[in-house]
Amino acid sequence: MDILGEKFVLDINHEDRIMPREELKERINDVDGLVCLLTDKIDAAIIARGMRLKVISNYAVGYNNIDLVEAAKRKIPVTNTPDVLTETTADLTFGLVLAVARRIVEADHFLRAGQFKGWSPGLMLGTDVHGKTLGIIGMGRIGKAVARRARGFKMKVVYTDTERLAPGIEKELDAGYCTLGELLKESDYVSVHAPLNEHTTRLLSVEEFRNMKKTAYLINVARGKIVDERALADAVQRKEIAGCALDVYENEPSVESGLLKLPNVVLVPHIGSASVEARTEMALMVARNVISVLIENRRPPNIVNPEIYD
C-alpha cells in the first residue's frame, strides 16, 4: 500500500471486513484500478459499474472470484500472484498431514486441559506418515511441491489430473499417474490441489469418501467447494475415513458444524500462504501489476487473461 500510495490516490477498505456489494458498486464508479481479495466477488455487474476501470489486481493465486468473460469484453487485464506462495502452501499441506496423522492438535488440547498424567503405551496413538501412499489431486505447482516433500518421507506418490505429466517430470517426482477412483482406493492420504471450476465443484462427495480407505485422511488446501463438506463430516463421523485436515471451506468463513465436533479433524482459517515472506511478495506483485498498467502502460507481468492483448 505504501508503494501504491506514492503513485495513486487510494480508496481503501480499511476495516477487517468484506465490503458490502452495494458499497462496492458505488466506490468502483470512478476508480482506474482495483485491488481485490478472494473474498471479493467481482462479477459482471460490479465490473460494469467501473466505467474507468483499467486493471483488476487480485491478491491471490486463484481468481475464480472474478468474471473473466466480462473483464475480457471490456479489455480489462486481470492479474494474480502465482508461484510466490507455492512452497509456502506446500509447507502447510505437509504440516496438516502430520498434524492430523499424529493427532498433534488433539494432543495439545489434551495436555493443556491437564489430562496428561504420564507416558503410557496407548497414549494418543496416531498413524505413520513415512512409507505411506500420498494421493495428489491436481499436479500443478503446489501439487508438485507437495510431491517433492513426500520423497523426504519415503512416501509412494500417485496423482490424477486432467493431463498427465511428461515422463521426465514423473520420474523426477517419482509419481505415478492414475484415475481418481484408483487414487482414492490406494491412498493413505489424499491431498487436494486442483483449481475450482465446473468439473471440480464437489468433486469429492459421498461416493468418493466411500471409495477411500477407512484408515485414510483427506487434506484440502485448494478450494473449499471442491469438497462436499457435509458429506465429509458424515464420512468421518461414520468412520468411513479416519479424519481430515482443512484450510479452506465450502462456505467460508462458515464451517460445517459437524466437523467442529470431531476430534480427528484439524481445521485452520485459510492460512495456506500466511507467512510473512509469501504475503509480502504477494503484495509487491499486486502493486507491480497495477503500476505496469496504469503508469507504464504495458501488459502486466502476471496476467490471467492475456487474450485481451491479441
C-alpha positions as CSV (number, residue, x, y, z in Angstrom):
1,M,0.0,0.0,0.0
2,D,2.9,2.3,0.6
3,I,4.2,1.8,-2.9
4,L,0.7,2.4,-4.4
5,G,0.2,5.4,-2.2
6,E,3.2,7.1,-3.7
7,K,1.7,6.9,-7.2
8,F,-2.1,7.0,-6.7
9,V,-4.9,8.4,-4.7
10,L,-6.1,5.4,-2.7
11,D,-9.6,4.5,-1.6
12,I,-9.0,1.7,1.0
13,N,-11.4,-0.6,2.7
14,H,-9.6,-0.2,6.0
15,E,-11.8,-2.4,8.1
16,D,-11.2,-6.1,8.5
17,R,-14.4,-6.9,6.6
18,I,-15.7,-7.9,3.2
19,M,-17.0,-4.7,1.6
20,P,-20.8,-4.9,1.1
21,R,-21.8,-5.4,-2.5
22,E,-23.8,-2.2,-2.8
23,E,-20.9,-0.2,-1.3
24,L,-18.5,-1.7,-3.7
25,K,-20.8,-0.8,-6.6
26,E,-20.7,2.8,-5.5
27,R,-17.0,3.0,-4.8
28,I,-15.9,1.4,-8.0
29,N,-17.6,4.0,-10.1
30,D,-14.6,6.3,-10.6
31,V,-11.5,4.2,-9.9
32,D,-8.9,3.3,-12.5
33,G,-7.6,0.2,-10.8
34,L,-9.0,-2.3,-8.3
35,V,-7.0,-4.4,-5.8
36,C,-9.2,-7.2,-4.5
37,L,-9.2,-10.3,-2.4
38,L,-10.6,-13.8,-3.0
39,T,-13.4,-12.8,-0.7
40,D,-14.5,-10.0,-3.0
41,K,-16.9,-11.2,-5.7
42,I,-16.1,-9.1,-8.8
43,D,-18.8,-10.2,-11.1
44,A,-20.2,-8.7,-14.4
45,A,-22.4,-6.2,-12.6
46,I,-19.6,-4.9,-10.5
47,I,-17.2,-4.7,-13.4
48,A,-19.8,-2.9,-15.5
49,R,-20.0,-0.1,-12.8
50,G,-16.3,0.6,-13.1
51,M,-16.6,3.0,-16.0
52,R,-12.9,4.0,-15.7
53,L,-11.6,0.6,-14.7
54,K,-8.4,-0.4,-16.4
55,V,-6.9,-3.2,-14.3
56,I,-8.1,-5.7,-11.7
57,S,-5.2,-7.0,-9.5
58,N,-6.2,-10.0,-7.3
59,Y,-4.3,-10.5,-4.1
60,A,-4.3,-14.3,-4.6
61,V,-3.1,-17.0,-7.0
62,G,-6.7,-18.1,-7.6
63,Y,-9.1,-15.8,-9.5
64,N,-12.5,-17.6,-9.5
65,N,-13.9,-14.6,-7.7
66,I,-13.6,-12.5,-10.9
67,D,-15.8,-12.7,-14.0
68,L,-13.0,-13.1,-16.6
69,V,-15.5,-13.1,-19.5
70,E,-16.8,-9.7,-18.6
71,A,-13.3,-8.3,-17.9
72,A,-12.2,-9.6,-21.4
73,K,-15.2,-7.9,-23.1
74,R,-14.1,-4.6,-21.6
75,K,-10.4,-5.3,-22.3
76,I,-9.5,-5.1,-18.6
77,P,-6.4,-7.1,-17.6
78,V,-6.9,-9.3,-14.6
79,T,-3.8,-10.3,-12.6
80,N,-2.9,-12.7,-9.8
81,T,0.1,-13.6,-7.6
82,P,1.4,-17.0,-8.8
83,D,4.4,-19.0,-7.8
84,V,5.4,-17.0,-4.8
85,L,3.0,-18.9,-2.5
86,T,3.7,-22.4,-3.9
87,E,6.3,-23.6,-1.4
88,T,4.6,-21.9,1.5
89,T,1.3,-23.6,0.8
90,A,3.1,-26.9,0.3
91,D,4.7,-26.5,3.7
92,L,1.3,-26.0,5.3
93,T,0.0,-29.1,3.4
94,F,2.6,-31.3,5.0
95,G,2.0,-29.6,8.3
96,L,-1.7,-30.6,8.1
97,V,-0.7,-34.2,7.1
98,L,1.5,-34.5,10.2
99,A,-1.0,-32.8,12.4
100,V,-3.9,-35.0,11.7
101,A,-1.9,-38.2,11.4
102,R,-0.1,-37.8,14.7
103,R,-3.0,-36.1,16.5
104,I,-0.9,-33.1,17.3
105,V,-3.7,-30.6,17.8
106,E,-5.8,-33.1,19.8
107,A,-2.7,-33.9,21.9
108,D,-2.0,-30.2,22.6
109,H,-5.6,-29.7,23.8
110,F,-5.3,-32.9,25.9
111,L,-2.2,-31.6,27.7
112,R,-3.5,-28.1,28.2
113,A,-6.6,-29.5,29.8
114,G,-4.5,-31.2,32.5
115,Q,-5.2,-34.7,31.3
116,F,-1.6,-35.7,30.8
117,K,-0.8,-38.0,33.8
118,G,2.4,-39.5,32.3
119,W,3.6,-41.7,29.4
120,S,1.7,-44.8,28.6
121,P,1.9,-47.2,25.6
122,G,-1.5,-46.4,24.3
123,L,-1.5,-42.6,24.8
124,M,-2.6,-40.6,21.7
125,L,-1.7,-43.3,19.2
126,G,-1.6,-41.8,15.7
127,T,-0.6,-43.1,12.2
128,D,2.7,-43.1,10.5
129,V,3.3,-40.8,7.5
130,H,6.7,-42.2,6.3
131,G,6.3,-45.1,3.9
132,K,2.6,-44.5,3.2
133,T,0.9,-43.6,-0.1
134,L,0.1,-40.0,-0.8
135,G,-2.6,-39.3,-3.5
136,I,-2.4,-35.8,-5.1
137,I,-5.5,-34.5,-6.9
138,G,-4.2,-31.7,-9.2
139,M,-0.5,-31.8,-10.0
140,G,0.1,-28.2,-10.7
141,R,2.8,-26.0,-9.0
142,I,1.6,-26.8,-5.4
143,G,0.9,-30.4,-6.1
144,K,4.5,-30.9,-7.4
145,A,5.9,-29.1,-4.4
146,V,4.0,-31.4,-2.1
147,A,5.2,-34.4,-4.1
148,R,8.8,-33.3,-3.6
149,R,8.3,-33.1,0.1
150,A,6.8,-36.6,0.1
151,R,10.1,-38.0,-1.1
152,G,11.7,-37.0,2.2
153,F,9.2,-39.2,4.0
154,K,9.8,-42.1,1.6
155,M,6.1,-42.0,0.5
156,K,4.7,-43.5,-2.6
157,V,3.1,-40.7,-4.7
158,V,0.2,-41.2,-7.1
159,Y,-1.6,-38.4,-8.8
160,T,-4.5,-37.6,-11.0
161,D,-5.1,-34.5,-13.2
162,T,-6.8,-33.5,-16.5
163,E,-3.4,-34.1,-18.2
164,R,-0.6,-36.5,-17.5
165,L,2.8,-35.0,-16.7
166,A,5.7,-35.5,-19.1
167,P,7.6,-38.8,-18.4
168,G,10.7,-36.8,-17.2
169,I,8.7,-34.9,-14.6
170,E,7.0,-38.0,-13.4
171,K,10.4,-39.6,-13.0
172,E,11.8,-36.6,-11.2
173,L,8.9,-36.5,-8.7
174,D,8.7,-40.4,-8.6
175,A,4.9,-40.0,-9.1
176,G,2.6,-42.4,-10.8
177,Y,-0.5,-41.3,-12.8
178,C,-3.9,-42.9,-12.1
179,T,-7.6,-42.2,-12.3
180,L,-9.4,-40.5,-9.4
181,G,-11.1,-43.8,-8.4
182,E,-7.8,-45.6,-8.3
183,L,-6.2,-42.8,-6.3
184,L,-8.9,-42.9,-3.7
185,K,-8.7,-46.6,-3.2
186,E,-4.9,-46.7,-2.9
187,S,-4.0,-43.6,-0.9
188,D,-3.4,-43.3,2.8
189,Y,-3.5,-39.5,2.5
190,V,-5.5,-37.7,-0.2
191,S,-4.3,-34.1,-0.8
192,V,-6.4,-31.7,-2.9
193,H,-4.6,-29.1,-5.1
194,A,-7.0,-28.8,-8.1
195,P,-8.4,-25.4,-9.3
196,L,-12.1,-24.8,-8.7
197,N,-14.2,-25.0,-11.9
198,E,-17.4,-26.6,-13.2
199,H,-15.7,-30.0,-13.3
200,T,-14.2,-29.9,-9.8
201,T,-17.0,-28.4,-7.8
202,R,-18.0,-31.1,-5.2
203,L,-15.6,-33.4,-6.9
204,L,-15.3,-35.3,-3.6
205,S,-18.7,-36.3,-2.1
206,V,-20.5,-39.3,-0.7
207,E,-19.3,-42.0,-3.2
208,E,-15.7,-40.7,-3.3
209,F,-15.4,-40.9,0.5
210,R,-16.8,-44.4,0.5
211,N,-14.1,-45.4,-2.0
212,M,-11.3,-44.2,0.3
213,K,-9.6,-46.5,2.8
214,K,-11.2,-46.5,6.2
215,T,-7.7,-45.6,7.5
216,A,-7.2,-42.7,5.0
217,Y,-7.2,-38.9,5.7
218,L,-8.3,-36.1,3.4
219,I,-6.3,-32.9,3.2
220,N,-7.7,-29.8,1.4
221,V,-5.7,-26.6,0.9
222,A,-7.1,-25.8,-2.6
223,R,-10.7,-24.5,-2.7
224,G,-13.5,-25.4,-0.2
225,K,-16.2,-26.0,-2.9
226,I,-14.2,-29.0,-4.3
227,V,-15.3,-31.0,-1.3
228,D,-18.9,-31.7,-0.2
229,E,-18.3,-30.6,3.4
230,R,-21.4,-32.2,4.9
231,A,-20.7,-35.5,3.2
232,L,-17.1,-35.3,4.5
233,A,-18.3,-34.7,8.1
234,D,-20.7,-37.7,7.8
235,A,-17.9,-39.9,6.4
236,V,-15.6,-39.0,9.3
237,Q,-18.3,-39.5,11.9
238,R,-19.3,-42.9,10.4
239,K,-15.6,-43.8,10.3
240,E,-15.7,-44.3,6.5
241,I,-12.4,-42.4,6.6
242,A,-10.0,-41.8,9.5
243,G,-10.2,-38.0,9.5
244,C,-9.4,-34.8,7.6
245,A,-7.5,-31.6,7.8
246,L,-8.8,-28.5,6.0
247,D,-7.6,-25.0,5.3
248,V,-10.5,-24.0,3.0
249,Y,-14.2,-24.4,3.4
250,E,-17.3,-24.7,1.1
251,N,-19.0,-21.6,2.5
252,E,-16.2,-19.6,4.1
253,P,-15.9,-18.3,6.7
254,S,-18.7,-20.7,7.9
255,V,-17.6,-24.3,8.6
256,E,-19.9,-27.3,8.6
257,S,-20.9,-27.7,12.2
258,G,-20.4,-31.5,12.1
259,L,-16.7,-31.0,11.5
260,L,-16.3,-28.8,14.5
261,K,-17.4,-31.5,16.9
262,L,-15.0,-34.2,15.7
263,P,-11.6,-34.7,17.4
264,N,-9.9,-36.4,14.4
265,V,-10.3,-33.2,12.3
266,V,-7.8,-30.4,12.0
267,L,-9.3,-27.0,10.9
268,V,-7.2,-23.9,10.2
269,P,-8.5,-20.5,8.9
270,H,-7.3,-20.3,5.2
271,I,-3.6,-19.8,6.1
272,G,-2.0,-21.6,3.1
273,S,0.0,-18.5,2.1
274,A,0.2,-17.0,5.5
275,S,3.9,-16.5,6.0
276,V,5.5,-13.1,6.3
277,E,7.7,-13.8,3.3
278,A,4.9,-15.1,1.0
279,R,2.3,-12.4,1.8
280,T,4.9,-9.6,1.4
281,E,5.9,-10.8,-2.0
282,M,2.2,-11.3,-3.0
283,A,1.6,-7.6,-2.0
284,L,4.6,-6.4,-4.0
285,M,3.3,-8.4,-7.1
286,V,-0.1,-6.8,-6.7
287,A,1.5,-3.3,-6.7
288,R,3.7,-4.1,-9.7
289,N,0.7,-5.4,-11.7
290,V,-1.2,-2.2,-11.1
291,I,1.7,0.1,-11.9
292,S,2.6,-1.7,-15.1
293,V,-0.9,-1.0,-16.5
294,L,-1.7,2.5,-15.1
295,I,1.7,4.1,-15.0
296,E,3.9,2.2,-17.5
297,N,1.0,1.5,-20.0
298,R,2.2,-2.1,-20.6
299,R,1.0,-5.6,-20.3
300,P,1.2,-6.7,-16.6
301,P,3.6,-9.5,-15.6
302,N,1.0,-11.7,-14.0
303,I,-1.9,-11.5,-16.3
304,V,-4.5,-14.3,-16.4
305,N,-6.5,-13.1,-19.4
306,P,-3.7,-12.4,-22.0
307,E,-6.1,-12.8,-24.9
308,I,-7.2,-9.2,-24.4
309,Y,-3.9,-8.1,-25.9
310,D,-4.3,-10.3,-29.0
